Amino acid sequence: MPRTDERVAEARQVVTELLEDPELAPDVPQPPSPGLLWHVWEEFHRAVGERMPRTSQVTWAGVDELVREWRGRERLYPLQRHVVDHVEAAMLAMIPRLRDDIADSVFRWLALDSAPGRFADWAVDMAERCVIEDIGADSAIEMLGVIGSPEARAALDRLSVKPDGPASWDNAEAAQGRLFDLGTERQSGGRRGS
């Protein structure tokens, strides 16, 4: 898809809404250890994704139909029965994953542009916020590295602080790794020029 101003504005709007709309960040119940319920939630999420592959296609009517199919199975394990009996919790658990996938797709798409630095005036702040909120964080960190401007490097530097930095430990490590890569690229680029 071409990166026209209109398409870029749509992409920016999508991520902005993910960050701004509290209804898109519901409190998701945490499944009990050792995470067996989470595995069944994931199984249900895959089934939803296969039935309704585009986010815009996911409807409660479609989910209800899937629940009826699951209930009609010959063998339904207790945890699977729990999912269909409490499908709202399973669907709430799907929202953060959808947010992550959407933000990830937007940043990957922007990073493939031949001149991603042209997005720096708004993408640096947005990418930094996404890393802090752990929405598409890996791609947001990659986007900051691809932009490579002083502002993007400063954002990576802020994100790499640990402990007690703004990002999670894993995201801070990823930001440190990207800063290291940028330093290595700068050094090797400088050697080539001499």
NORDASUL-V279109 format. One record per pair of residues at least 12 apart in sequence whose ideal C-beta (glycine too) atoms are under 10 Angstrom apart, sorted by the first residue. I is the first residue (numbers start at 1). J is the second residue. If there is no record, write none. Layout:
((I;J) (I;J))
This chain:
((1;109) (2;113) (3;109) (3;110) (3;112) (3;113) (3;114) (3;115) (3;116) (3;118) (3;119) (7;109) (8;106) (8;109) (8;110) (8;113) (8;118) (8;119) (8;122) (8;123) (10;106) (11;102) (11;103) (11;105) (11;106) (11;107) (11;109) (11;110) (11;119) (11;123) (12;106) (12;110) (12;119) (12;122) (12;123) (12;126) (13;106) (14;102) (14;103) (14;105) (14;106) (15;99) (15;102) (15;103) (15;105) (15;106) (15;107) (15;110) (15;122) (15;123) (15;126) (15;127) (15;129) (15;130) (15;135) (15;136) (15;140) (16;122) (16;126) (16;129) (17;99) (17;102) (18;98) (18;99) (18;100) (18;102) (18;103) (18;106) (18;126) (18;129) (18;130) (18;133) (18;135) (18;136) (19;99) (19;103) (19;126) (19;129) (19;130) (19;132) (19;133) (19;135) (20;129) (21;99) (23;95) (24;95) (24;96) (24;98) (24;99) (24;102) (24;135) (25;95) (25;96) (25;99) (25;133) (25;135) (26;91) (26;92) (26;93) (26;95) (26;96) (27;92) (28;41) (28;89) (28;90) (28;91) (28;92) (28;93) (28;94) (28;95) (28;96) (28;97) (29;41) (29;86) (29;88) (29;89) (29;90) (29;92) (29;93) (30;93) (31;79) (31;82) (31;89) (31;90) (31;93) (36;77) (36;78) (36;79) (37;79) (37;82) (37;83) (37;86) (37;89) (37;90) (37;93) (38;79) (38;90) (38;93) (39;79) (40;77) (40;78) (40;79) (40;80) (40;81) (40;82) (40;83) (40;84) (40;90) (41;79) (41;82) (41;83) (41;86) (41;87) (41;89) (41;90) (41;91) (41;92) (41;93) (41;94) (41;97) (42;90) (42;93) (42;94) (42;97) (43;70) (43;79) (43;80) (43;83) (43;90) (44;63) (44;66) (44;67) (44;70) (44;80) (44;83) (44;84) (44;87) (44;90) (44;91) (44;93) (44;94) (45;83) (45;90) (45;91) (45;93) (45;94) (45;97) (45;98) (47;63) (47;66) (47;67) (47;69) (47;70) (47;83) (48;62) (48;63) (48;66) (48;87) (48;90) (48;91) (48;94) (48;98) (49;94) (49;97) (49;98) (49;101) (50;66) (51;63) (51;65) (51;66) (51;69) (52;66) (55;98) (55;99) (55;101) (55;102) (58;91) (58;94) (58;98) (60;87) (60;88) (60;91) (63;87) (63;88) (63;90) (63;91) (63;94) (64;87) (66;84) (66;87) (67;83) (67;84) (67;85) (67;87) (67;90) (68;84) (69;84) (70;83) (70;84) (70;87) (71;84) (71;85) (96;134) (96;135) (99;130) (99;133) (99;134) (99;135) (99;136) (100;130) (100;134) (100;135) (100;136) (100;137) (100;138) (100;139) (101;135) (101;136) (102;135) (102;136) (103;126) (103;127) (103;130) (103;133) (103;134) (103;135) (103;136) (103;137) (103;139) (103;140) (104;130) (104;135) (104;136) (104;137) (104;138) (104;139) (104;140) (104;142) (105;136) (105;139) (106;123) (106;126) (106;127) (106;130) (106;136) (106;139) (106;140) (106;143) (107;119) (107;123) (107;126) (107;127) (107;130) (107;135) (107;136) (107;137) (107;138) (107;139) (107;140) (107;141) (107;142) (107;143) (107;144) (107;146) (108;136) (108;138) (108;139) (108;140) (108;142) (108;143) (109;139) (109;143) (110;123) (110;126) (110;127) (110;139) (110;140) (110;143) (110;146) (110;147) (111;123) (111;127) (111;139) (111;140) (111;142) (111;143) (111;144) (111;145) (111;146) (111;147) (112;146) (113;146) (115;147) (116;143) (116;144) (116;145) (116;146) (116;147) (116;148) (116;149) (116;152) (117;146) (117;147) (117;148) (117;149) (117;152) (118;147) (119;143) (119;146) (119;147) (120;143) (120;144) (120;147) (120;148) (120;149) (120;150) (120;151) (120;152) (121;149) (121;151) (123;140) (123;143) (123;144) (123;146) (123;147) (123;149) (123;151) (123;152) (124;140) (124;143) (124;144) (124;147) (124;149) (124;150) (124;151) (124;152) (124;153) (124;154) (124;155) (124;156) (125;151) (125;155) (126;140) (126;143) (127;139) (127;140) (127;141) (127;142) (127;143) (127;144) (127;145) (127;146) (127;147) (127;152) (127;155) (127;156) (127;159) (128;140) (128;141) (128;144) (128;151) (128;152) (128;154) (128;155) (128;156) (128;158) (128;159) (128;166) (128;167) (128;175) (129;155) (129;166) (130;143) (130;144) (130;171) (131;143) (131;144) (131;155) (131;156) (131;158) (131;159) (131;166) (131;167) (131;168) (131;171) (131;172) (131;174) (131;175) (132;158) (132;159) (132;165) (132;166) (132;167) (132;168) (132;171) (133;166) (133;167) (133;168) (133;171) (134;167) (134;168) (134;170) (134;171) (137;159) (137;167) (137;168) (137;170) (137;171) (137;174) (137;175) (138;170) (138;171) (138;174) (138;178) (140;155) (140;159) (140;171) (140;174) (140;175) (141;155) (141;156) (141;159) (141;160) (141;167) (141;171) (141;172) (141;174) (141;175) (141;176) (141;177) (141;178) (141;179) (142;174) (142;178) (142;181) (143;178) (144;156) (144;159) (144;175) (144;178) (144;179) (144;182) (145;174) (145;175) (145;177) (145;178) (145;179) (145;181) (145;182) (145;185) (146;178) (146;182) (148;178) (148;182) (148;185) (148;186) (152;178) (152;182) (153;178) (153;179) (153;182) (153;183) (153;186) (155;175) (156;174) (156;175) (156;176) (156;177) (156;178) (156;179) (156;181) (156;182) (157;175) (157;176) (157;179) (158;172) (158;175) (159;171) (159;172) (159;174) (159;175) (159;176) (159;178) (159;179) (160;172) (160;173) (160;174) (160;175) (160;176) (160;177) (160;178) (160;179) (160;180) (161;175) (161;176) (162;175) (162;176))
